[in-house]
């Protein structure tokens, strides 16, 4: 153990198993970025207000800046680095490219992870639903219409399967 207050934590991140000695107050975001060098997940506000840090935990979207890593012991985490299937981009990644749904790209990893989780929730039936359910992920560059277009394209594809 690193010290007496460290907690052995097991996480599966992007299909890879990790056993980490973590201090109880370390966020999942800091664990991903600083301990595992998974820097695709961004630190925006660090207060859960911008959504840049969104990852999937057991298939559901969470804000990794507000999540203590030790509380996710045994969980399956997917970051933007784990969204693609090998070299095959996820349909949302492809749609973001098609719809120019990013400008600076800083919010894009969180937007994509959040959109994947939102679509899995199955609550979005209209464009307005998507706007509302994605409202916790901010884009300061103004690519929101492209982001919603990309999500709707994938959603409509899912609905037709």
MARZAGU-398815 format. One record per residue: residue number from 1; residue in three letters; chain; x, y, z of N, C-alpha, C, O in turn. Coordinates in steps of 0.02 Angstrom, whole numbers, plus 50000, padded with zeros to 5 digits. Example, Ala and Ser with C-alpha at 12.3 -4.5 7.8 and 13.67 -1.06 7.14 Angstrom:
% residues 2
NODE   seq   type   mol     npx     npy     npz    capx    capy    capz     cpx     cpy     cpz     opx     opy     opz
NODE     1    ALA     A   50660   49716   50390   50615   49775   50390   50660   49835   50390   50712   49834   50423
NODE     2    SER     A   50642   49888   50354   50684   49947   50357   50645   50002   50394   50670   50057   50402
END
This chain:
% residues 161
NODE   seq   type   mol     npx     npy     npz    capx    capy    capz     cpx     cpy     cpz     opx     opy     opz
NODE     1    UNK     A   50042   49940   50000   50000   50000   50000   50044   50063   50000   50098   50064   50029
NODE     2    UNK     A   50019   50115   49967   50056   50178   49966   50061   50208   50035   50115   50229   50056
NODE     3    UNK     A   50007   50209   50071   50006   50230   50141   49945   50200   50175   49905   50167   50141
NODE     4    UNK     A   49936   50211   50238   49883   50179   50275   49813   50199   50253   49765   50164   50267
NODE     5    UNK     A   49806   50256   50219   49739   50278   50200   49721   50260   50128   49666   50276   50105
NODE     6    UNK     A   49766   50226   50092   49751   50205   50023   49702   50147   50024   49701   50107   50072
NODE     7    UNK     A   49663   50142   49972   49613   50089   49965   49626   50052   49900   49631   50084   49847
NODE     8    UNK     A   49632   49986   49904   49640   49946   49844   49574   49948   49805   49522   49929   49831
NODE     9    UNK     A   49579   49970   49743   49519   49979   49702   49529   49943   49636   49580   49952   49602
NODE    10    UNK     A   49479   49902   49617   49481   49867   49553   49433   49900   49505   49374   49908   49520
NODE    11    UNK     A   49458   49919   49448   49417   49950   49396   49432   49916   49329   49489   49898   49315
NODE    12    UNK     A   49381   49908   49289   49392   49888   49219   49380   49951   49179   49326   49979   49178
NODE    13    UNK     A   49433   49972   49145   49429   50034   49106   49446   50017   49034   49501   49994   49018
NODE    14    UNK     A   49398   50030   48990   49406   50016   48918   49428   49944   48908   49474   49929   48869
NODE    15    UNK     A   49395   49898   48943   49405   49825   48939   49472   49801   48967   49491   49744   48956
NODE    16    UNK     A   49507   49843   49003   49570   49824   49035   49562   49828   49111   49536   49878   49137
NODE    17    UNK     A   49584   49776   49146   49577   49774   49218   49635   49810   49252   49693   49802   49233
NODE    18    UNK     A   49618   49849   49303   49667   49886   49342   49654   49873   49416   49597   49871   49439
NODE    19    UNK     A   49707   49864   49453   49705   49862   49527   49748   49920   49549   49808   49921   49537
NODE    20    UNK     A   49717   49968   49582   49751   50030   49600   49745   50044   49674   49693   50032   49705
NODE    21    UNK     A   49799   50069   49704   49798   50094   49772   49780   50168   49767   49819   50208   49741
NODE    22    UNK     A   49721   50186   49792   49697   50254   49784   49680   50285   49851   49654   50252   49897
NODE    23    UNK     A   49695   50348   49856   49672   50386   49915   49597   50397   49908   49573   50407   49853
NODE    24    UNK     A   49561   50394   49963   49488   50396   49959   49458   50460   49930   49400   50460   49909
NODE    25    UNK     A   49495   50514   49929   49469   50578   49905   49487   50594   49832   49472   50648   49808
NODE    26    UNK     A   49518   50547   49797   49539   50559   49728   49481   50545   49681   49448   50493   49685
NODE    27    UNK     A   49468   50592   49636   49413   50585   49589   49430   50533   49535   49488   50519   49522
NODE    28    UNK     A   49378   50507   49506   49387   50462   49449   49422   50498   49392   49465   50470   49359
NODE    29    UNK     A   49404   50561   49382   49436   50601   49329   49511   50605   49339   49550   50593   49293
NODE    30    UNK     A   49533   50622   49399   49604   50627   49413   49639   50559   49408   49696   50555   49386
NODE    31    UNK     A   49605   50506   49427   49633   50439   49420   49644   50423   49347   49697   50399   49328
NODE    32    UNK     A   49594   50437   49305   49600   50423   49234   49657   50463   49202   49699   50436   49167
NODE    33    UNK     A   49658   50528   49216   49706   50572   49183   49776   50566   49212   49825   50561   49174
NODE    34    UNK     A   49782   50567   49278   49848   50572   49309   49880   50505   49324   49941   50498   49320
NODE    35    UNK     A   49840   50455   49341   49869   50389   49357   49874   50344   49296   49921   50305   49289
NODE    36    UNK     A   49824   50349   49251   49820   50302   49195   49836   50333   49128   49836   50299   49077
NODE    37    UNK     A   49848   50398   49127   49865   50436   49067   49811   50430   49013   49826   50430   48953
NODE    38    UNK     A   49748   50424   49033   49691   50424   48988   49666   50497   48986   49619   50515   49022
NODE    39    UNK     A   49697   50537   48944   49684   50609   48945   49629   50631   48897   49618   50691   48889
NODE    40    UNK     A   49595   50584   48866   49539   50603   48823   49482   50633   48863   49449   50680   48839
NODE    41    UNK     A   49471   50609   48923   49421   50637   48967   49448   50703   48993   49503   50706   49021
NODE    42    UNK     A   49411   50756   48983   49435   50824   48998   49413   50849   49066   49360   50832   49091
NODE    43    UNK     A   49456   50890   49095   49439   50926   49156   49418   50996   49135   49459   51036   49112
NODE    44    UNK     A   49354   51010   49142   49328   51075   49123   49321   51118   49184   49368   51154   49204
NODE    45    UNK     A   49264   51116   49215   49250   51158   49273   49271   51126   49338   49283   51161   49388
NODE    46    UNK     A   49276   51060   49340   49293   51021   49400   49240   51030   49454   49254   51019   49513
NODE    47    UNK     A   49179   51049   49434   49123   51058   49481   49059   51025   49456   49006   51036   49485
NODE    48    UNK     A   49063   50984   49404   49004   50949   49379   48955   50992   49341   48897   50974   49334
NODE    49    UNK     A   48978   51049   49316   48932   51095   49282   48939   51097   49206   48896   51125   49172
NODE    50    UNK     A   48994   51067   49179   49004   51075   49107   48999   51010   49067   48986   51012   49007
NODE    51    UNK     A   49008   50953   49099   49002   50888   49065   49063   50866   49027   49062   50812   48997
NODE    52    UNK     A   49117   50904   49027   49177   50885   48989   49207   50820   49014   49243   50786   48977
NODE    53    UNK     A   49194   50803   49076   49224   50743   49108   49179   50682   49104   49193   50631   49136
NODE    54    UNK     A   49125   50684   49065   49078   50629   49063   49110   50565   49037   49143   50565   48985
NODE    55    UNK     A   49100   50511   49073   49121   50444   49052   49061   50397   49064   49011   50418   49093
NODE    56    UNK     A   49067   50336   49042   49015   50287   49053   49038   50240   49109   49094   50214   49107
NODE    57    UNK     A   48995   50230   49157   49008   50184   49213   48953   50132   49213   48895   50148   49224
NODE    58    UNK     A   48972   50070   49200   48923   50016   49194   48868   50035   49145   48810   50019   49155
NODE    59    UNK     A   48889   50069   49091   48844   50087   49037   48805   50152   49046   48770   50174   49001
NODE    60    UNK     A   48812   50183   49105   48775   50245   49118   48823   50303   49122   48880   50296   49144
NODE    61    UNK     A   48800   50361   49100   48843   50420   49099   48849   50450   49169   48801   50456   49206
NODE    62    UNK     A   48911   50467   49186   48925   50498   49250   48975   50554   49240   49012   50555   49191
NODE    63    UNK     A   48977   50600   49287   49026   50653   49288   49085   50628   49330   49080   50621   49390
NODE    64    UNK     A   49141   50617   49297   49198   50587   49332   49231   50635   49380   49267   50614   49425
NODE    65    UNK     A   49221   50700   49372   49251   50748   49419   49216   50747   49486   49246   50766   49537
NODE    66    UNK     A   49153   50725   49488   49115   50723   49551   49112   50653   49581   49079   50643   49632
NODE    67    UNK     A   49147   50606   49550   49144   50536   49571   49209   50517   49604   49262   50522   49573
NODE    68    UNK     A   49206   50494   49665   49266   50468   49698   49282   50400   49667   49239   50356   49663
NODE    69    UNK     A   49344   50392   49645   49363   50331   49610   49350   50268   49652   49328   50217   49625
NODE    70    UNK     A   49363   50272   49716   49355   50213   49759   49282   50190   49763   49269   50132   49778
NODE    71    UNK     A   49235   50235   49750   49164   50216   49752   49143   50175   49692   49089   50147   49691
NODE    72    UNK     A   49186   50171   49643   49171   50133   49582   49208   50066   49580   49215   50036   49527
NODE    73    UNK     A   49232   50044   49638   49266   49979   49643   49223   49925   49610   49164   49918   49625
NODE    74    UNK     A   49253   49888   49564   49218   49834   49529   49179   49857   49468   49148   49816   49435
NODE    75    UNK     A   49180   49921   49453   49141   49948   49397   49178   49942   49331   49239   49934   49328
NODE    76    UNK     A   49138   49946   49278   49163   49945   49209   49157   50017   49183   49102   50042   49174
NODE    77    UNK     A   49214   50048   49171   49216   50118   49149   49235   50120   49075   49281   50084   49054
NODE    78    UNK     A   49201   50161   49037   49220   50173   48967   49233   50248   48959   49190   50289   48973
NODE    79    UNK     A   49293   50263   48935   49311   50332   48919   49309   50339   48843   49297   50291   48808
NODE    80    UNK     A   49322   50399   48819   49321   50410   48747   49372   50364   48712   49361   50345   48655
NODE    81    UNK     A   49426   50347   48746   49476   50303   48716   49450   50233   48704   49478   50196   48663
NODE    82    UNK     A   49396   50214   48738   49368   50147   48731   49304   50143   48692   49273   50089   48689
NODE    83    UNK     A   49283   50197   48662   49219   50199   48627   49222   50164   48559   49176   50128   48540
NODE    84    UNK     A   49276   50173   48523   49283   50142   48457   49294   50066   48466   49315   50043   48518
NODE    85    UNK     A   49279   50029   48413   49291   49957   48412   49354   49946   48371   49351   49936   48310
NODE    86    UNK     A   49411   49947   48405   49475   49942   48369   49484   50005   48327   49483   50061   48354
NODE    87    UNK     A   49493   49997   48263   49501   50054   48218   49434   50078   48190   49431   50129   48155
NODE    88    UNK     A   49380   50042   48205   49313   50060   48181   49282   50110   48230   49268   50093   48288
NODE    89    UNK     A   49271   50171   48207   49242   50222   48249   49171   50203   48270   49135   50169   48233
NODE    90    UNK     A   49151   50226   48328   49082   50218   48352   49038   50259   48305   49060   50311   48279
NODE    91    UNK     A   48976   50238   48293   48931   50278   48250   48925   50351   48271   48920   50395   48228
NODE    92    UNK     A   48927   50366   48336   48924   50436   48357   48988   50474   48337   48984   50532   48319
NODE    93    UNK     A   49045   50442   48342   49107   50475   48320   49103   50491   48246   49122   50546   48225
NODE    94    UNK     A   49078   50444   48207   49070   50456   48135   49021   50513   48121   49034   50556   48079
NODE    95    UNK     A   48966   50513   48157   48915   50565   48147   48941   50634   48169   48924   50684   48137
NODE    96    UNK     A   48981   50636   48221   49011   50700   48242   49054   50728   48186   49054   50788   48172
NODE    97    UNK     A   49091   50685   48154   49134   50706   48098   49090   50731   48040   49102   50784   48012
NODE    98    UNK     A   49040   50691   48022   48995   50708   47966   48960   50775   47976   48951   50814   47929
NODE    99    UNK     A   48940   50789   48037   48901   50849   48052   48943   50906   48080   48916   50956   48104
NODE   100    UNK     A   49009   50899   48076   49054   50951   48101   49031   50973   48171   49023   51032   48185
NODE   101    UNK     A   49021   50922   48214   48993   50934   48280   49046   50951   48333   49036   50938   48392
NODE   102    UNK     A   49099   50980   48311   49151   51002   48357   49188   51060   48324   49194   51063   48263
NODE   103    UNK     A   49212   51104   48365   49255   51157   48339   49322   51151   48373   49370   51128   48343
NODE   104    UNK     A   49326   51172   48436   49390   51164   48470   49401   51091   48490   49458   51069   48496
NODE   105    UNK     A   49347   51053   48500   49351   50983   48516   49358   50967   48590   49358   50909   48609
NODE   106    UNK     A   49363   51018   48632   49374   51006   48703   49316   50968   48735   49327   50923   48776
NODE   107    UNK     A   49255   50986   48718   49197   50954   48748   49178   50888   48714   49137   50851   48740
NODE   108    UNK     A   49207   50875   48656   49185   50819   48614   49187   50751   48650   49138   50714   48645
NODE   109    UNK     A   49241   50733   48687   49240   50668   48721   49181   50661   48769   49148   50609   48771
NODE   110    UNK     A   49169   50712   48809   49113   50710   48855   49046   50710   48820   48999   50675   48841
NODE   111    UNK     A   49040   50747   48765   48978   50748   48726   48963   50678   48699   48907   50655   48703
NODE   112    UNK     A   49014   50646   48671   49004   50580   48641   48986   50528   48694   48939   50490   48686
NODE   113    UNK     A   49024   50528   48749   49007   50480   48803   48938   50493   48831   48900   50445   48844
NODE   114    UNK     A   48920   50556   48840   48854   50572   48865   48800   50551   48816   48748   50524   48836
NODE   115    UNK     A   48811   50562   48752   48762   50543   48701   48752   50468   48698   48696   50444   48691
NODE   116    UNK     A   48806   50430   48705   48800   50357   48706   48756   50336   48765   48711   50296   48758
NODE   117    UNK     A   48771   50363   48824   48731   50347   48883   48659   50368   48876   48613   50331   48894
NODE   118    UNK     A   48648   50428   48849   48580   50453   48840   48541   50408   48792   48483   50392   48806
NODE   119    UNK     A   48571   50388   48738   48536   50345   48691   48519   50277   48723   48466   50249   48709
NODE   120    UNK     A   48563   50252   48764   48550   50189   48799   48492   50196   48848   48455   50148   48860
NODE   121    UNK     A   48484   50256   48876   48429   50268   48923   48361   50261   48889   48312   50242   48921
NODE   122    UNK     A   48358   50275   48824   48297   50267   48786   48242   50318   48801   48184   50307   48784
NODE   123    UNK     A   48260   50374   48832   48211   50425   48851   48200   50478   48797   48149   50511   48796
NODE   124    UNK     A   48248   50485   48753   48244   50537   48702   48203   50512   48642   48223   50465   48608
NODE   125    UNK     A   48147   50544   48631   48106   50525   48574   48104   50580   48521   48089   50566   48463
NODE   126    UNK     A   48120   50641   48540   48119   50697   48493   48184   50737   48498   48224   50727   48543
NODE   127    UNK     A   48193   50781   48450   48251   50826   48450   48252   50868   48514   48305   50880   48543
NODE   128    UNK     A   48194   50891   48535   48189   50930   48597   48210   50889   48658   48243   50914   48703
NODE   129    UNK     A   48191   50824   48659   48213   50780   48713   48289   50776   48714   48320   50780   48767
NODE   130    UNK     A   48319   50767   48656   48392   50761   48652   48425   50825   48677   48473   50822   48716
NODE   131    UNK     A   48399   50883   48657   48426   50947   48681   48423   50950   48757   48472   50969   48789
NODE   132    UNK     A   48366   50932   48785   48358   50935   48858   48404   50885   48893   48437   50903   48942
NODE   133    UNK     A   48406   50824   48869   48445   50772   48902   48520   50781   48893   48559   50751   48930
NODE   134    UNK     A   48540   50821   48845   48611   50836   48834   48630   50905   48862   48687   50927   48853
NODE   135    UNK     A   48584   50938   48896   48596   51007   48918   48651   51013   48971   48676   51067   48982
NODE   136    UNK     A   48669   50958   49003   48723   50959   49051   48792   50958   49021   48842   50964   49056
NODE   137    UNK     A   48795   50950   48955   48859   50950   48919   48863   51014   48878   48827   51023   48829
NODE   138    UNK     A   48907   51059   48900   48911   51125   48868   48963   51126   48812   49015   51094   48817
NODE   139    UNK     A   48946   51162   48759   48993   51176   48705   48999   51251   48701   48952   51286   48684
NODE   140    UNK     A   49058   51275   48718   49068   51348   48718   49081   51375   48648   49078   51436   48638
NODE   141    UNK     A   49094   51332   48599   49109   51354   48531   49046   51364   48489   49049   51395   48436
NODE   142    UNK     A   48991   51338   48511   48929   51346   48473   48915   51291   48423   48879   51302   48375
NODE   143    UNK     A   48944   51232   48434   48932   51176   48388   48869   51136   48408   48860   51080   48385
NODE   144    UNK     A   48828   51165   48450   48770   51128   48477   48724   51101   48423   48700   51044   48430
NODE   145    UNK     A   48710   51138   48371   48664   51113   48320   48694   51053   48284   48659   51005   48269
NODE   146    UNK     A   48759   51054   48271   48793   50997   48241   48794   50937   48287   48786   50880   48264
NODE   147    UNK     A   48803   50949   48351   48802   50895   48401   48734   50862   48402   48729   50801   48400
NODE   148    UNK     A   48681   50902   48405   48613   50874   48406   48598   50838   48340   48569   50784   48340
NODE   149    UNK     A   48619   50867   48283   48610   50833   48218   48644   50765   48218   48614   50716   48195
NODE   150    UNK     A   48705   50762   48243   48742   50698   48245   48706   50647   48288   48700   50589   48269
NODE   151    UNK     A   48684   50668   48346   48649   50622   48392   48584   50598   48360   48567   50539   48363
NODE   152    UNK     A   48547   50644   48329   48484   50625   48297   48496   50576   48240   48456   50529   48230
NODE   153    UNK     A   48550   50585   48202   48565   50538   48148   48575   50468   48176   48548   50419   48149
NODE   154    UNK     A   48613   50462   48229   48626   50396   48259   48563   50370   48292   48548   50310   48286
NODE   155    UNK     A   48525   50413   48326   48463   50392   48358   48415   50365   48307   48384   50312   48318
NODE   156    UNK     A   48407   50399   48251   48362   50376   48199   48384   50309   48170   48343   50267   48152
NODE   157    UNK     A   48450   50300   48165   48476   50236   48142   48462   50181   48191   48446   50125   48170
NODE   158    UNK     A   48466   50196   48256   48452   50146   48308   48377   50129   48306   48359   50071   48313
NODE   159    UNK     A   48335   50180   48297   48263   50168   48297   48240   50125   48239   48188   50092   48243
NODE   160    UNK     A   48278   50124   48184   48258   50086   48125   48286   50014   48126   48273   49976   48079
NODE   161    UNK     A   48324   49996   48177   48352   49928   48179   48301   49878   48200   48316   49819   48205
END
